[in-house]
Amino acid sequence: MYPYILYFSVLFYAFALVWGLGFAPADYVQGNSFRIIYLHVPASFLSQSLYIVMAIAAGIFLIWKVKLAAYMIKSIAPVGALVTFIALISGSIWGIPTWGTWWQWDARITSTLILFIMYLGLISLHSSFTNFEKADKFISVLVLIGFVNIPIIKKSVDWWSTLHQPASITLTNKPSIDPTMLYPLIFSMIGFSGIIVSLIILSSKVHIFKRESHKSWVKRNV
């Protein structure tokens, strides 16, 4: 299914970008600078969502010793770091015309920066182990400990006075964004998510072949 997911997602995201960048009206306050939401919002959403998936995988590995769950943590971490970096950079670019500065030690921004550092730390720590089994267990525990940062990121705009605006789309309230801007945003999130899923599939394939390189089934398929 990988090629279909990738090609469909690229086309879907391209369609959303053309719609959002070329046809959605300019915001009455932010002008055209708001259009970066079609990159920033999907990246920000996935930066947290991927960590949640890692935490679930960590729990599965620690409780049921499912080896593939540990492999998924290692496979997702670099992709999570990438999308978090995109979220930080795109947010900084958006901050220049909106806040007048490219960086603020805002609660949402700072907690997202901590998430990025956590991703990098997990990648680095796992690579420093020579015993992969011990590394899997240690990293799984760290992932679960680090999960406390996810609700902090999510609720930071509600708990503290921050420059960052509240979420425009929630499960409990009507979207505060106009439909002409909302629909391409939804499509961009679907398309971008599919592209990231494709990257995770590739990363997982590489990691599984690496970890299982001594097995006969790998030698037959490489």
Buried (B, 14 or more C-beta within 10 A) or exposed (E): EEEEBBEBBBEBBEBBBEBBBEEBEEBEEBEEBBBBBBBBBBBBBBBBBBBEBBBBBBBBBBEEEEBEBBBBBBBBBBBBBBBBBBBBBBBBBBBEEBBEEEBBEBBBBBBBBBBBBBBBBBBEBBEEBEEBEEBBBBBBEBBBEBBEBBEBBBEBBEEEEBBBEEBBBEEEEEBEBEEEBBBBBBBBBBBBBBBBBBBBBBBBEEBBEEBBEEEEEBEEEE
